[in-house]
Amino acid sequence: MIGGALLLDKPLGLSSNRALQEARKLFGRMKAGHAGTLDPMASGLLMVLFGEATKFASLLLESPKEYIAVVRLGVRTSTGDAEGDVLERRMVGTSEKEFLQALAKFRGEIEQLPPMHSAIKRDGVPLYKLARQGKTVERSLRRVEILQLDLLSFALPDAEIRIRCSKGTYIRTLAEDLGATLGAGAHLASLRRTASGRFRIEEACNLERLAALTPEERSARLLPLAALLDGLPRAELDAASEARLRSGQIVQINGLNDGLLGVYGPGGTVIGLGRAESGGVLKALRLTQAAEKHVKSRA
């Protein structure tokens, strides 16, 4: 099998890497990766990529993500989430109207200071390891985009919100910043990823259900490579053009618009990702090693 993508519903308490390894066992220990880490305290959609699908991880990482989060007002923690030590408790008198007004300030492009408890590296060392040693280092603000931010329910001290955001957005930082704006303090009490790009949690399968399936049924859960490129402009190549592209040559195709596109060979097989430049020049970015085999639709 060439590979494909599994939409996995990661449970609470399991790291993304552990969830990936458990999935690998069920799929014959194929080469695997994932498209976006979830903390152990977070549940929800983890895209596990097998075989040739791992070559498209960067494309999927760029996609917007959607989360359902519970922000708990009145309590600040050392990590910004429920796993940290309590640093401060305050009485909370925030109204729903005030919370909605605070939410409005965080829609659109905003700047965030990455938390110390994050996987960002300083001199090759993840910040969370430094944080565990009681160290704090200087970090630069990062610009992210909050595409959608809605209040789902409000019952003090908790507010449940839906966030659709760009890559690199820290939801725990958003929770802390909301608390600071309201003067109440806050932390992220729970988090669930509900979408990654156009893929949604409703399509996902958990590890227990996967384990109960036959090998054939599990294989049917994999999305084919073409599904990962769906929505991108297409470049259709004949066999001769495919051979040139695979040998490192550029291919000239009239009518291509500049930018990223999916590249397909005879019969609609996935060749990979390419970039079209001025004058209809197609250059390869990430190519599969072999033609994509048909993967049946998920059960």
C-alpha positions as CSV (number, residue, x, y, z in Angstrom):
1,M,0.0,0.0,0.0
2,I,1.3,3.5,-0.9
3,G,-0.3,4.9,2.2
4,G,-2.9,7.4,3.2
5,A,-4.2,9.5,6.1
6,L,-6.1,8.3,9.2
7,L,-8.5,10.7,10.9
8,L,-7.9,9.7,14.5
9,D,-9.8,10.8,17.6
10,K,-7.0,11.1,20.1
11,P,-8.1,10.5,23.7
12,L,-7.2,12.6,26.7
13,G,-4.0,11.6,28.5
14,L,-2.2,10.3,25.5
15,S,0.6,12.2,23.7
16,S,0.3,12.6,20.0
17,N,3.4,10.5,19.5
18,R,2.0,7.7,21.6
19,A,-1.3,7.8,19.7
20,L,0.7,7.7,16.4
21,Q,2.7,4.6,17.6
22,E,-0.5,2.8,18.7
23,A,-2.0,3.5,15.3
24,R,1.2,2.2,13.6
25,K,0.8,-1.1,15.4
26,L,-2.6,-1.6,13.9
27,F,-1.4,-0.7,10.4
28,G,1.6,-3.0,10.2
29,R,4.1,-0.4,11.5
30,M,4.3,1.5,8.3
31,K,6.3,4.7,8.2
32,A,4.1,7.3,9.8
33,G,3.9,10.9,11.0
34,H,1.2,13.4,12.0
35,A,0.0,16.8,10.9
36,G,-0.2,18.8,14.1
37,T,0.6,17.9,17.7
38,L,-2.1,17.8,20.4
39,D,-1.0,18.0,24.0
40,P,-1.8,15.0,26.3
41,M,-4.5,17.1,28.0
42,A,-6.2,17.8,24.6
43,S,-8.4,15.4,22.7
44,G,-9.8,15.3,19.2
45,L,-8.7,15.2,15.6
46,L,-5.1,14.0,15.0
47,M,-4.3,13.4,11.3
48,V,-2.0,10.3,11.2
49,L,-0.1,10.0,7.9
50,F,1.2,6.7,6.6
51,G,3.7,6.0,3.9
52,E,3.7,8.5,1.0
53,A,1.1,10.6,2.8
54,T,3.9,11.8,5.2
55,K,5.3,13.9,2.3
56,F,2.2,16.1,2.5
57,A,2.5,16.9,6.3
58,S,3.7,20.5,5.7
59,L,0.7,21.2,3.5
60,L,-1.7,19.9,6.1
61,L,0.1,21.7,8.9
62,E,-0.6,25.0,7.1
63,S,-4.4,24.4,7.3
64,P,-6.6,26.3,9.8
65,K,-7.6,24.4,12.9
66,E,-10.8,24.4,14.9
67,Y,-11.1,23.8,18.6
68,I,-13.7,23.7,21.4
69,A,-12.2,25.1,24.6
70,V,-13.3,25.7,28.1
71,V,-11.8,28.8,29.7
72,R,-12.0,28.8,33.5
73,L,-12.0,32.3,34.9
74,G,-10.6,33.3,38.3
75,V,-7.7,30.8,38.3
76,R,-4.2,31.3,36.9
77,T,-1.9,28.3,36.6
78,S,1.9,27.9,36.0
79,T,1.3,26.3,32.6
80,G,-1.8,28.2,31.5
81,D,-3.8,24.9,31.5
82,A,-5.3,22.5,34.0
83,E,-2.1,20.5,34.4
84,G,-0.2,23.4,36.1
85,D,0.1,24.5,39.7
86,V,-2.4,27.2,40.8
87,L,-0.7,30.5,41.0
88,E,-3.6,32.7,41.9
89,R,-7.3,32.6,42.6
90,R,-9.7,35.5,42.3
91,M,-13.4,36.2,42.8
92,V,-15.1,36.4,39.4
93,G,-18.0,38.7,38.7
94,T,-17.7,38.8,34.9
95,S,-20.9,39.0,33.0
96,E,-21.7,37.3,29.7
97,K,-21.8,40.6,28.0
98,E,-18.3,41.5,29.3
99,F,-17.0,38.2,28.1
100,L,-18.4,38.7,24.7
101,Q,-16.8,42.2,24.5
102,A,-13.5,40.6,25.4
103,L,-13.8,38.0,22.8
104,A,-14.3,40.7,20.1
105,K,-10.8,42.0,20.9
106,F,-9.2,38.8,19.8
107,R,-10.8,38.2,16.4
108,G,-8.6,38.8,13.4
109,E,-4.8,39.1,13.4
110,I,-3.4,39.2,16.9
111,E,0.1,38.9,18.5
112,Q,0.8,36.1,21.0
113,L,3.7,35.4,23.3
114,P,4.5,31.7,23.0
115,P,4.2,30.0,26.4
116,M,7.2,28.5,28.2
117,H,5.3,25.2,28.2
118,S,5.6,24.8,24.5
119,A,7.6,22.7,22.0
120,I,9.4,25.8,20.6
121,K,13.2,25.2,20.9
122,R,15.9,27.5,22.2
123,D,19.4,26.3,21.3
124,G,17.9,22.9,20.5
125,V,16.1,22.5,23.8
126,P,12.2,22.6,23.9
127,L,11.0,25.4,26.1
128,Y,8.9,23.1,28.1
129,K,12.0,21.3,29.3
130,L,13.5,24.6,30.4
131,A,10.2,25.5,32.1
132,R,10.3,22.2,34.1
133,Q,13.7,23.4,35.4
134,G,12.2,26.6,36.6
135,K,13.8,28.6,33.8
136,T,12.2,31.4,31.8
137,V,13.8,32.7,28.5
138,E,12.9,35.7,26.4
139,R,10.5,34.9,23.6
140,S,9.3,37.0,20.6
141,L,5.7,37.9,19.9
142,R,4.2,35.9,17.0
143,R,1.4,37.1,14.8
144,V,-1.5,34.6,14.3
145,E,-5.0,34.9,13.0
146,I,-8.2,34.1,14.8
147,L,-10.6,33.4,12.0
148,Q,-13.6,32.6,14.1
149,L,-14.2,33.0,17.9
150,D,-17.7,32.3,19.3
151,L,-19.1,31.8,22.8
152,L,-21.0,28.5,23.0
153,S,-22.0,28.6,26.7
154,F,-21.3,30.8,29.8
155,A,-21.7,29.6,33.3
156,L,-19.2,31.0,35.8
157,P,-16.5,30.2,36.3
158,D,-16.4,28.5,32.9
159,A,-16.9,29.8,29.4
160,E,-17.0,27.4,26.4
161,I,-15.8,28.8,23.2
162,R,-15.2,27.7,19.6
163,I,-12.0,28.9,17.9
164,R,-11.0,28.6,14.2
165,C,-7.4,29.8,13.9
166,S,-4.3,29.8,11.8
167,K,-1.4,27.5,12.5
168,G,0.8,28.4,15.4
169,T,-2.0,29.7,17.6
170,Y,-1.7,28.8,21.3
171,I,-5.2,28.3,22.8
172,R,-3.8,28.3,26.3
173,T,-2.3,31.7,25.6
174,L,-5.6,32.9,24.3
175,A,-7.3,31.7,27.5
176,E,-4.7,33.5,29.7
177,D,-5.0,36.7,27.6
178,L,-8.8,36.7,27.8
179,G,-8.5,36.4,31.6
180,A,-6.0,39.3,31.7
181,T,-8.3,41.4,29.6
182,L,-11.2,40.8,32.0
183,G,-9.0,41.4,35.0
184,A,-10.1,38.0,36.4
185,G,-7.2,35.7,35.4
186,A,-8.0,32.4,33.5
187,H,-6.6,29.2,32.3
188,L,-7.5,26.5,29.7
189,A,-9.6,23.9,31.5
190,S,-10.1,21.6,28.5
191,L,-9.4,21.5,24.8
192,R,-10.7,19.4,21.9
193,R,-9.7,19.8,18.3
194,T,-12.7,19.5,16.1
195,A,-11.3,20.2,12.6
196,S,-8.1,20.4,10.6
197,G,-8.6,22.2,7.4
198,R,-11.6,20.6,5.7
199,F,-11.4,17.4,7.8
200,R,-13.7,17.1,10.8
201,I,-13.8,15.1,14.0
202,E,-17.1,13.5,13.0
203,E,-15.2,11.6,10.4
204,A,-12.6,10.3,12.8
205,C,-12.2,6.9,14.5
206,N,-10.8,6.2,18.0
207,L,-8.1,3.6,18.8
208,E,-10.5,1.2,20.5
209,R,-12.8,1.1,17.5
210,L,-9.8,0.7,15.1
211,A,-8.5,-2.2,17.1
212,A,-11.9,-4.0,16.8
213,L,-11.9,-3.7,13.0
214,T,-10.5,-6.3,10.6
215,P,-7.3,-5.3,8.6
216,E,-9.5,-4.7,5.5
217,E,-11.9,-2.5,7.5
218,R,-9.0,-0.5,8.9
219,S,-7.5,0.0,5.5
220,A,-10.8,1.3,4.3
221,R,-10.6,4.1,7.0
222,L,-7.5,5.6,5.2
223,L,-8.0,8.6,3.1
224,P,-6.2,8.3,-0.3
225,L,-3.4,10.7,-1.3
226,A,-5.8,12.5,-3.7
227,A,-8.0,13.5,-0.8
228,L,-5.2,15.3,0.9
229,L,-4.7,17.5,-2.2
230,D,-8.3,18.1,-2.9
231,G,-9.1,21.7,-3.2
232,L,-5.7,22.6,-4.8
233,P,-5.5,23.6,-8.4
234,R,-4.5,20.6,-10.6
235,A,-1.8,19.9,-13.1
236,E,-2.4,16.9,-15.3
237,L,0.7,15.3,-16.9
238,D,1.1,12.7,-19.5
239,A,3.7,9.9,-19.0
240,A,6.5,11.8,-20.8
241,S,5.9,14.9,-18.7
242,E,5.8,12.9,-15.5
243,A,9.1,11.3,-16.3
244,R,10.7,14.7,-16.9
245,L,9.4,16.0,-13.6
246,R,10.5,13.0,-11.7
247,S,14.0,13.3,-13.2
248,G,14.3,16.9,-11.8
249,Q,13.4,18.8,-15.0
250,I,10.8,21.6,-15.2
251,V,7.7,21.0,-17.2
252,Q,6.0,23.7,-19.3
253,I,2.2,23.7,-19.2
254,N,0.2,26.5,-20.7
255,G,-2.7,28.0,-18.7
256,L,-1.4,27.4,-15.2
257,N,-1.9,30.0,-12.5
258,D,1.1,30.8,-10.3
259,G,1.1,29.0,-7.0
260,L,0.9,25.6,-5.2
261,L,-1.0,22.8,-7.0
262,G,-1.5,19.1,-7.0
263,V,0.2,17.2,-9.7
264,Y,-1.5,14.1,-11.3
265,G,-0.3,11.6,-13.8
266,P,-2.2,9.3,-16.3
267,G,-5.3,7.9,-14.8
268,G,-5.5,10.5,-12.1
269,T,-2.6,9.0,-10.0
270,V,-1.0,11.4,-7.5
271,I,2.5,12.4,-8.5
272,G,2.8,15.0,-5.7
273,L,2.9,18.7,-5.0
274,G,4.3,21.3,-7.4
275,R,4.5,25.0,-7.9
276,A,3.6,26.9,-11.0
277,E,5.7,30.0,-11.8
278,S,5.4,32.7,-14.5
279,G,5.1,31.4,-18.0
280,G,3.5,28.1,-17.1
281,V,6.6,26.6,-15.6
282,L,5.9,23.7,-13.3
283,K,8.5,22.7,-10.7
284,A,8.3,19.7,-8.3
285,L,8.1,20.3,-4.6
286,R,7.2,16.9,-3.1
287,L,6.9,13.8,-5.2
288,T,5.6,10.3,-4.4
289,Q,7.9,7.4,-5.1
290,A,5.3,5.4,-7.0
291,A,1.9,5.9,-8.5
292,E,-0.9,6.0,-6.0
293,K,-2.9,2.8,-5.6
294,H,-6.6,3.0,-5.2
295,V,-7.8,3.2,-1.6
296,K,-11.5,2.4,-1.0
297,S,-13.8,5.0,0.6
298,R,-14.0,4.8,4.4
299,A,-16.7,2.6,5.9
